[in-house]
Amino acid sequence: MPPPAGLLPWPAPSAARLAAPTRTRPPPRTRVRPPPPPAPPPPPPPRLEPVVVVAPSTTTATATLPPIITPTLSPSTSTCLECVHFNSCSGCTHEVDLDKPPVLQEVENFFKGHGVGDFTFSRGRLREWRCRAKLAIRGTPENPLIGLYQEGTHAVADIPECRAISELNIEPFDEDASTGELRYVQMAVTTYNTSIPVAKRYEQGRVQVSLVWNSRDERSKNAEKLSLLSEIIFGHKWRHLIGENDLWERYGGVDISLDPYSFGQANTLSFNALLHTLHKYVPRGSTVVDLYSGAGVIGLSLAASKKCRSVKCVEINKLSKMSFEKSASRLPPNLGCTITWHNTDASVEPVHWLEGSSVVIVDPPRKGLHPSVICALQKVALSERKAYKAKSTLTKVKDEKRPWILRAREAAVQVDSTPLEGGSETWPETLIYISCGWDSFKKDCKSLMSSKAWHLQNAHAFNFFPGTDSIEVLAIFKRESEAVQKKKKKAKKKKAK
């Protein structure tokens, strides 16, 4: 997702908005500037004493800072960005109408043209929404550069200096010479504390700080600075230095643990709004499979709120397993739901994962669904019999020799072992597609509907990244059962006669 501005200034008011760099570049910018508002004199910057963590480049380390101290802003209905870094920073693409991404009109027309009459768009909060940011570190100890890359380059667009780096004389990374110490910093804000009023949870939230250190060994020469920060508690592939062990957030009504390497949504409020809408389309007692599950946020929230019979989470990143296990341990007891997490690639024989599920959820990366996943969904929609022939039968475990299935089962996490009766004869009737890439979604949507078996029924959009030409889409597809398809074919034949 293209990262825009979103955080309040930290530690100084001129540090306008933090944003997380992405591998893909945003579309060309719309250079429209609003009339300059009268600028009141800035308040003096609050003095923070941040806690810092450092990690080797192949590992991560975390700490939790004290509550964020931010200057109080007067309520504003402005939809302008008002960011001094807009010209040099690659995070945002437009400065005005943050509540109306340029792509919104195209999205509305697309769904209207496909018969969706109840399309909705949630603009979300336009300020103080960002809860996750990853910034590159370059420059020198005396003049560190901290920010995103300038568009099309690896030159850092600086935001105001970090006092922690200057005071400790930590040397920023030099990309050309591969020297230096600190490469990146990631900060994640949690609004988990329910004892704080909702309106104040963001400004009083706690921060998880992860620093990427240019060293594979904490005993190396340039890692001596670690001792200046804290005693190291050694872990597996990451180092916890200071503060609480885990970062927790509340998503979809359940507690979710987020490690530094876990994928986490930057806009917590909008993501929760999406989950709230998604839950409405999952019937109680469903059997659910999530093919791009990450740490299982969607699956776990459905297991708790919709009393699902089973939830299968499929994820290719093995590092998400620990977060899933921690989160699952906080689920209410006696849910009566079989919950499993599988470390495998869903694009390899995906029919195996569709079997036994009445609802399938896909939240693919920006490039969209893998062709094999689209093909499997088309097979299931066109004919349950064809899918049954192509499936990998779940009941015949004794003869299973395919290594990819065996590896997936070995890595699976099982929360409940309640046996399902007749589950293998169930096939998806509802497809829920969450998209962060509009162009790839349009292509996948047309492929799914080309066979006339999947029908686009509902669609909603969410403004996850104000300031960018990006939009998050939640689309609901329904398929007709084989019996209904046969009736329609017979009716067509009668009309033809």
KOLNULUM-402647 format. One record per residue: residue in one letter; x, y, z of N, C-alpha, C, O in turn. Coordinates in steps of 0.2 Angstrom, whole numbers, plus 5000, padded with zeros to 4 digits. Layout:
<rs>
AXYZXYZXYZXYZ/...
</rs>
This chain:
<rs>
M500449945000500050005000500450065000500950065004/P500350114996500750174996500650215003500150225005/P501250235006501150265012501150335012501550375009/P500650365015500550435015500750465022501050435026/A500550535023500650565029500150545034499550525032/G500350535041499750525045499950535052499450545056/L500550535055500650545062500750615063500950655059/L500550635069500650695072501450705073501850655073/P501650775073502350785074502650745080502450755085/W503250715079503550675084504350675082504450645077/P504750705086504650735093504550815092504350845097/A504550845086504450915085503950925080503850885076/P503550985081502950995077503150995069502750985065/S503751005067503951015060504050945057504150935051/A504050895061504050825059503350805057503050765060/A503150825051502450825049502150765050501750755055/R502250725045501850655045502350605044502750605039/L502350545047502750485046502450445041501750445041/A502850405037502550365032502950305031503550315032/A502650245029503050185028503250175021502850185017/P503950175019504150165012503850095010503850045013/T503750095003503550035000503950024994504250064992/R503949964991504349944986504049974979504449984975/T503349984979503050004973503050084974502850104979/R503050114968503050194969502350214967501950184963/P502150264970501450284969501350314962501850334959/P500750324960500650354953500850424953500950454958/P500850454947501050524946500650574951500050554952/R501050624953500650664958500250714955500350734949/T499750734959499350794957499550854961499350854966/R499850894957500150954961499651004961499751054958/V499251004966498751054967498851074974498751044979/R498951144975499051164982498451214984498251244980/P498251204990497751244993497951314994498551324995/P497551364995497751424997498051425004497751395009/P498651455005498951445012498551475017498351535017/P498451435023498051465028498551505033499151495033/P498251555037498651585041498951545046498651505049/A499651545047499951505051500151535058500451585058/P499851505063499951525070500651505072500951465069/P500951545076501651525079501651455082501251445086/P502151415080502151345082502351345090502751385092/P502051295093502151285100502851265101503151225097/P503151275107503851245108503851165108503351135110/P504251135105504251065104504351025111504751045115/P503950975113503950945119504650905119504850875114/R504950895125505550865126505350795127505050775133/L505550745123505450675124506150645126506650665124/E506050585130506650545132506550475129506350435133/P506550465122506350405119506850345122507450355123/V506550285122506850225123507050195116506550195112/V507650175115507850155109508050075109508250055114/V507950045103508149975102508549965096508450005091/V508949915096509449905090509349835088509349795093/A509449825082509449755080509849735074509949785070/P510149675073510549665067510049665061509449665062/S510349675055509949685049509549625047509049625044/T509749565050509349505048508849485054508549435054/T508849525059508449515065508049585066508149635063/T507649575071507249635074507349645081507449585084/A507249695084507149705091506649755093506549805089/T506349755098505849795100505949825107506249805111/A505549885108505449915114504849955114504549965109/T504549965120503950005120504050075124504350075129/L503950125120504050195123503550215127502950185127/P503650265132503050295136502550325131502750325125/P501950345133501450375129501750435125502250465127/I501550435119501750495114501550555117500950565120/I501950605117501750675119501650715113502150725109/T501050745112500950775106500650845107500250855112/P500750895103500450955104499750955103499550915098/T499250995106498550985105498351025099498551085098/L498050995094497851035088497051055089496651015092/S496951115087496251135087495851095082496051075077/P495151075083494751035079494751075072494651135071/S494851035067494851065060494451015055494550955055/T494151045051493751005045494151005039493850985034/S494751035039495151045033495250975030495450925033/T495250975023495350915020496050925016496150885011/C496450965018497050985014497650945018497650945025/L498150935015498750895018499150945023499350925028/E499351005020499751055024500351025026500551025032/C500750985022501350955024501950985021501950995015/V502451015024503051045022503451005018503851025014/H503450935018503850885015503550865008503850815005/F502950885006502650855000503050854994503050804990/N503450914993503750914987504350864986504550844981/S504650844992505250804992505050734994505450684992/C504550724997504350655000503950614995503550644992/S504050554994503750514990503050484992502750444989/G502950494999502350465002501650484999501250434999/C501550544998500850564996500850594989501350604986/T500250584986500250604979499750664977499850694972/H499450684982499050744982498950784988498950754994/E498750844988498750884994498050914996497950935002/V497650904992496950934993496450874993496550824989/D495850884995495350834995495550764997495450714994/L495850765003496050705006495450655007495650595008/D494850675008494250635009494050605002493550565002/K494350624997494150594990494750574986494950624982/P494950514987495550494982495350504975494750494973/P495850524971495650534964495350474960494950484955/V495550414963495250354960494550334962494250294959/L494250374966493650354969493050354964492650314964/Q493050404959492550404954492550344950492050324948/E493150324948493250264944492950204947492650164944/V493150204954492850144958492150144958491850094957/E491850204959491050204959490750184953490350144953/N491050204947490750194941490850114939490450084936/F491450084941491550014940491049974943490749934940/F490849984950490449944953489649954951489249914951/K489550024949488850034947488750004940488249974939/G489249994936489249964929489149884930488949854926/H489349864936489249784937488649774942488649724945/G488149824942487549804946487549814953487149794956/V488049844956488149854963487749914965488049974964/G487249914968486849974970486950004977486750054978/D487249964981487349984988488150004990488349994995/F488450024984489150034986489250094991488950144990/T489750084995489850135000490550155001491050114999/F490750215003491450235004491550265011491150315012/S492050245014492150265021492750315021493350285019/R492750375022493250425021493750415027494350425027/G493450395033493950385039494250445042494050505039/R494650445046494950495049495550525045495950485042/L495550585044496050615039496750635042497250645039/R496650645049497250665053497350615059496850585061/E497950605061498050565067497850495067497550465071/W497950465061497750395059498250345059498150295060/R498850375057499450325056499650295062499850325067/C499650225062499950185068500550145066500750105071/R500850155061501450115059501850155053501550175049/A502450155055502850195050503550165050503850145055/K503850155044504550135043504950185039504750205033/L505450205042505850255039506650235038506850205042/A506850255032507650245031508050295035507850355036/I508650265036509150305040509750315036510050265034/R509950375034510550395031510950455034510650475039/G511450475030511750545033512350525037512650475037/T512450575042513050565047512750575054512150595055/P513150555059512950565066512750635067512250655071/E513150685064512950755066512350785062512050825064/N512250755056511650775052511350715049511350695043/P510950675053510650615051510050635046509650685047/L509950595041509350595037508850545038509050485038/I508250555040507750515042507150525039506850575039/G506850475034506250485031506150435025506450385026/L505750455020505650405015506150425009506450475009/Y506150375004506550394999506250444994505650444994/Q506650484991506350534986506150484980506450434979/E505650514977505350474971505850444966506150494963/G505850384965506250354960507050354962507450334957/T507150364968507850364970507950324977507450304980/H508550314979508650294986508950354990509350344995/A508850414988509050474992508450484997507850494995/V508650495003508150505009507950575009508350625009/A507250585009506950645010506850655017506450625021/D507350705020507350705027506750735030506450785028/I506650715036506150745041506550765047507150735047/P506350805051506750835056507150785060506950725061/E507750805063508250755065508050715071507650745075/C508350665072508250615078508750625083509350615082/R508550655089509050675094509350605097509950615099/A509050555097509350495100509950475096510450455099/I509950475089510450465085511050515086511650495087/S510950575086511450625087511750625094512350625094/E511350615099511650605106512050545107512550555111/L511950495104512350435105512850425100513250375100/N512950475095513450465090513350405086513850375084/I512750385084512650325080512750345073512450395071/E513150305069513250315062512750285058512650225058/P512350335054511850305049512150265044512750275042/F511750225041512050175036512250215029511850255027/D512750195026512950225020512850165014513250115014/E512350175010512150125005512750115000512750054998/D513050164998513650154993514150114996514450064993/A514350125002514950095005514850035009515249995012/S514150025010513949975015514249975022514349925025/T514350035024514650045031514050085035513550105033/G514250095041513750125046513450075050513550015050/E512950105054512650065059511850055059511649995059/L511550105058510850105058510550115051510650165048/R510150065049509850065043509150095042508950135038/Y508650065046507950085046507750085053508050055058/V507150125054506850125060506050115059505850145054/Q505750075063505050065062504650075068504950055074/M504150115068503750135074503050115073502750125068/A502750075078502050055078501750075084501950065090/V501150115083500750145089500150095090499850065086/T500050075097499450035099498950075102499150125106/T498350075100497750105103497350055108496750065109/Y497750005110497449945113497149965120496649925122/N497450015124497250025131496550055131496350115130/T496050005133495350025133495150065139494550095140/S495650075144495450115150495550195148495350235152/I495850205142495850275140495250295136495150255131/P494950355136494450375132494650365125495250375123/V494150345120494350335113494650395110495150385106/A494450455111494750515108495450525110495750555106/K495650495115496350505118496850445117497450455118/R496550395114496950335114497550335109498050305110/Y497450375104498050385099498550425102499150405102/E498450485104498950535107499250505113499850525115/Q498950455117499250425123499450355122499550315127/G499450335116499650265114500350255115500750295116/R500550185116501250165117501550145110501150135106/V502150155110502550145103502950085104503450085108/Q502950045099503449995098503950015093503850035087/V504650015095505150045091505549985089505849945093/S505749975082506149925080506649955075506549995071/L507349945077507849975074508249915070508349865073/V508449925064508749885060509549905060509649955057/W509949855063510649875064511049845058510849785056/N511549875056511949845050512449805053513049815053/S512249745056512649695058512249625059511749625061/R512649575057512249505058512449475065512149425067/D512949515069513149485075513149535080513549585079/E512849525086512849585091513449585094513549635098/R513949545093514649545096515149585091515749595093/S514849605085515349635081515549705083515249735088/K516049735080516349795083515849855083515749885088/N515449865077514949915077514349905081513849945081/A514249845084513749835088513849845095513449835100/E514449875097514549895104514049945107514049955113/K513749985102513350035105512750005108512350045112/L512549945107512049915110512049915118511549925121/S512649915120512749915128512549985130512449995136/L512550035126512350105128511650105129511350155132/L511250065126510550065126510150025131509750045135/S510449965132510049915137510449855137510849835133/E510249815142510549745142510149705137509549715136/I510449655134510049625128509749555131510149525134/I509149545129508849485131508849445124508449465120/F509149395124509249355118508649315116508349285120/G508449325110507849285108508049245101508649245099/H507549225098507649185092507549235086506949245084/K508049255082508049295076507849365078507749405073/W507749385084507549455086507849465093507849415097/R507949525095508149545101507749595105507649645102/H507449575110507049615114507449655119507749615123/L507449715119507949755123507649785129507849785135/I507049825128506749865133506049865132505749855127/G505649875138504949875138504549815138504849765139/E503949815136503549765136503749715131504049735126/N503649645132503849595127503449605120503649585115/D502749615121502349615115501949675114501849715119/L501749685108501349745106500649715104500649675100/W500149735108499449705107499049765104499049825106/E498549745099498049785097497449745096497449685097/R496849785096496249755096495949765089495849825087/Y495849705086495549705079494949665079495049605081/G494449685076493849645075493549615081493249555081/G493749645087493449615093493949565097493749535102/V494549555094494949505097495649545098495849585095/D496049515103496749545104497249505100497249445099/I497649555096498049525091498749545093498949605095/S499249505093499949515095500349525088500249495084/L500649585088501049605082501849605084502049645087/D502149555081502949565081503149615076502849635072/P503849635077504049685072504049665065503949705061/Y504049595064504049575057503349555055503349535049/S502849565059502249545057501949605052502149665053/F501549585048501149635044500649665048500249635051/G500649735048500149765052499849825048500249865045/Q499249835048498949895045499149955048499149965054/A499250005044499450065047498950105049498950155054/N498350095047497750135049497250085053496850055050/T497350085059496950045063496250055063495850015063/L496050125063495350135063494950115057494450085057/S495250125051494950105045494950035044494450005042/F495449995046495449925046494949895050494649845048/N494849925056494249895061493549915057493149875058/A493549965054492849985050492749925045492249905044/L493349915041493249855036493049795039492649755036/L493349775045493249715048492449705050492149655050/H492249765053491549765055491049755049490549725050/T491249785044490849775038490849705035490349675033/L491449675035491549605033491149555037490949505034/H491149565043490849515048490049505046489749455047/K489749565043489049555041488949505036488349485035/Y489449495032489349445026489549375027489549335023/V489749355034489949295035489349265040489249285046/P488949215038488449185042488749155048489249125048/R488349155053488549115059488549035058488149015054/G489049005061489148935059489548915053489548865051/S489848965050490148955043490848915044491048915050/T491048885039491748855039492148905034491948915028/V492648935037493048985033493748965032494048935036/V493948985026494648985024494949045022494649085018/D495449065025495849135023496449115020496949095023/L496549135013497049105009497749155010498249125008/Y497649215012498249255013498149285020498049345021/S498249245025497949255032498449305036498249335041/G499149305034499649335039499549305046499649245046/A499549345051499549325058498849295060498649285066/G498349295055497649265057497149315059496749295063/V497249385058496849435061496149425059495649425063/I495949415053495349405050495049345053494449345055/G495349285052495149225054494949215061494449195063/L495349245066495249245073494649285075494349265079/S494649345072494049385073493349355071492849365075/L493349315066492749285064492649225068492049215070/A493149185070493049125075492749155081492249115084/A492849215084492649235090491949265089491549255094/S491849305084491149345083490649305080490049315081/K490749255075490249225071490149155073489849115069/K490449125078490349065080490449015074490048965073/C491049025071491148975065491248905067491548895073/R491148855063491248785064492048775063492348735067/S492348805058493048795057493348855054492948895050/V493948875055494348925052495048905050495348875055/K495148905044495848885041496248945039495948985035/C496748955042497249015040497848985036498148945039/V497949015030498448985026498949045024498649105022/E499549045026500049095025500749075024500949025026/I501049105019501649085016502249105021502749075021/N502149155025502749185029502749145036502249155040/K503249105037503249065043503349105049503149085055/L503549175048503649215054503049235057503049265063/S502449225054501849245057501549195062501049215065/K501849135062501649085066501649105074501149095077/M502149135076502249155083501649205085501349195090/S501549255081500949305082500349265082499849285087/F500249225078499549185078499449145084498949145087/E499949115086499949075092499749115099499349105103/K500149175099499949215105499249245105498949245110/S499049265099498349295098497849245099497349255103/A497949185097497449125098497449105105496849085108/S497949115109497949105116497449145120497249135126/R497249205117496849255121496149245119495749285121/L495949195114495249185112494849165118495149135123/P494249185118493749155123493749075123493849045118/P493749045129493648975129493048945126492548975126/N493048885124492448845122492148875116491548885117/L492448895111492148925105491848875101491348895097/G492048815102491748755098491948765090491548745086/C492548795089492748805082493448775081493948785086/T493548735076494248715075494648765071494448785065/I495148795074495548845071496248815069496548795074/T496448825063497148795061497548855057497148895054/W498148855058498548895054499048855050499448815053/H499148865044499548825039500048865036499948915033/N500748845036501248885033501348855026501748805026/T501048875021501148855015500948905010500648955011/D501048895003500848934998500248914995500148864993/A499748964996499048944994498948934987498448904984/S499448964983499348954975499548884973499448874967/V499848844977500048774975499448734977499248714982/E499048704971498448664972497948694977497848664982/P497748754976497248784981496648754982496248764987/V496448714977495748674978495748634985495248624988/H496348614987496448574993496148614999495848595004/W496348684999496148725004495448755004495148775009/L495148754998494448774997493948714999493448735001/E494148654999493748605001493548605008493948625012/G492948595010492648595017492548665019492348675025/S492548715015492448785017491848815013491748805007/S491348855017490848885014490948955012490648985008/V491448985016491649055014492449055013492849025017/V492649085008493349095007493549165007493149215004/I494049185010494249255011494949265007495449225009/V495049315003495649325000495849395001495449445000/D496449405004496749475005497449475002497949475005/P497549474995498149464992498549524992498349574994/P499249514990499649574989499449614984498949604980/R499749674983499549724978499449694971499049714967/K499849644969499849614962499249574961499049554955/G498849554966498249524965498249444966498749424969/L497749414964497749334965498149304960498249324955/H498449244963498849204958498449174953497849154955/P498649164947498149134942497849064944497349044942/S498249024948498048954950497448964955497048924955/V497449014959496949024964496249044960495749024962/I496349094955495749114951495449054948494849044947/C495949004945495748944941495348904946494848874944/A495548894952495248854957494548874959494048834959/L494548944960493848974962493348964956492748954957/Q493648974950493148964944492948884944492348874942/K493348844945493148774945492648754950492148724949/V492748784956492248774961491648804960491048774961/A491648864957490948894955490648864950489948864950/L490948834945490648804939490348734940489748724938/S490648694944490448634945490748604952491348594952/E490348584957490648554963490948484961491448464964/R490648454956490948384954491648394951492048354953/K491748444947492448454944492948464949493448444949/A492648504954493148524960493248464964493848454966/Y492748424965492848364969493448314966493848284969/K493348314959493848274956494548294956495048264957/A494648364956495248394956495548404963496148424964/K495148394968495348414975495848364978495948304975/S496148384983496648344987496248314993496148354998/T496048254993495548234998495848235005496348215007/L495448275010495748285017495748215021496048215026/T495248175019495148115023495648065022495848015027/K496048055017496548005015497248025017497648035013/V497348035024497948055026498548005026499048015026/K498347945026498747885026499247885020499847865020/D498947895014499247885008499547955006499847955000/E499548005009499748075007500548075007500848055012/K500848085001501548085000501848154998502448164997/R501348194996501548254993501948294998501648315003/P502548324997502948355002502648425004502748445010/W502348455000502048525001501548515006501448565011/I501148465006500548455010500848435017500648455022/L501348385017501648365023501948415027501848425033/R502348465023502648515027502148565030502248595035/A501548575026501048625029500748595035500648635040/R500648525035500348495041500848495047500548505053/E501448495046501948495051501948565054502048565060/A501848615050501948685053501248705056501248765058/A500748675055500048695056500048705064500248665068/V499648755066499448765073498748755074498348775070/Q498548715078497848695079497648715086497948695091/V497148755086496848785093496348735096496348735102/D495948705092495448665094495348605089495448605083/S495248545092495248485088494548455087494448395086/T494048495088493348475087493248445080493348475075/P493048375079493048345073492448375069491848395072/L492448385062491948415058491648355055491948315052/E490948355055490648295051490348325044490048375044/G490548285039490348305032490648365030490448395025/G491248395033491448455031491848455024491848505020/S492048395022492448385016491948395010492248405004/E491348395011490848395005490648465004490248484999/T490848515008490648585007491148625003491748615003/W490848664999491248704994491048784995490448794997/P491448824994491348894995490748924991490648914985/E490248954995489748994992489749064992489449104988/T490249094996490349164997491149174996491549134999/L491349224992492049244991492049314993491749354991/I492549324998492649395001493349414999493849385001/Y493349464995493949494992494149554995493749604994/I494749564998494949625001495549644996496049604995/S495549704994496049724989496349794991496049834992/C497049794990497449854991497749884984498049934984/G497549844979497849864972497249864967496949814965/W496949924966496349934962496449904955495949864952/D497049914951497049884945497049814944496749784940/S497449774949497449704949496749674951496549624949/F496349714956495649694957495249694951494849644950/K495249744947494849744941494949684937494449654934/K495549674936495749614932495449544935495149504931/D495549534941495349474945494549474945494349424944/C494249534946493549534946493249504939492749474939/K493549534934493249514927493349444926492949404923/S493949414928494149344927493649304931493349244929/L493449314937493049284942492249284939491949234939/M492049334936491449344933491349314926490749314924/S491849304923491849284916491449224915491149214909/S491449174920491149114919490449114921490049064920/K490149174923489449184925489349144931488749144933/A489749114935489649074941489749114947489349114952/W490249154947490249204953489949274951490049294945/H489549294956489249364954489449414960489449394966/L489549474957489749524962489149554965488649584962/Q489049544972488449564975488549634979488049674979/N489049644982489149704987489849724986490349694984/A489949794987490649824987490649884991490149924992/H491249884995491349944999492049964998492449924997/A492150035000492850054999493050095005492650125009/F493650095007493950125013494550165011494950145008/N494550225015495150275014495750255019495750295024/F496050205017496650185022497250235022497550245027/F497350265016497950315016497750385013497850395007/P497450425017497350495015497950525012498450525015/G497850555006498450595003498750554997499250574994/T498450494996498750444991498150434986497550434988/D498350414980497850384975497650314976497750274971/S497550294982497550224984496850214988496650254991/I496550154987495950144990495850064992496150024988/E495550054997495549985000494849964998494349995000/V494749904995494149884992493949814996494349774997/L493249814998492949755001492449734996491949764996/A492549674992492049654988491749584990492149544992/I491049574989490749514991490449474984490049504981/F490749414983490449374977490049324980490249294985/K489549304976489149244978489149194972489149224966/R489149134973489049084968488349044968488149034973/E488149034962487548994962487748914963488248894961/S487248884967487448814968487348774961487048804956/E487548714961487548674955486848664953486648654947/A486348654958485648634956485348694953484948694948/V485548754955485248824952485448824945485148844941/Q486148814944486448814937486048774933485948784927/K485948714935485548664931484848684929484648674923/K484548714934483848744932483848794927483448794923/K484348834927484448894923484548864916484248894911/K484948814915485148784909484548754906484348764900/K484148714910483448684907483048744905482648734900/A482948794909482548854907482748884900482248894896/K483348884899483648914893483448864887483248894882/K483548804888483348754883482648754881482448754875/K482148764886481448764885481348824881480848824876/K481648884882481448944878481748934871481448964867/A482348904870482548894864482148854859482048864853/K481748804862481248764859480648804857480248774853/
</rs>
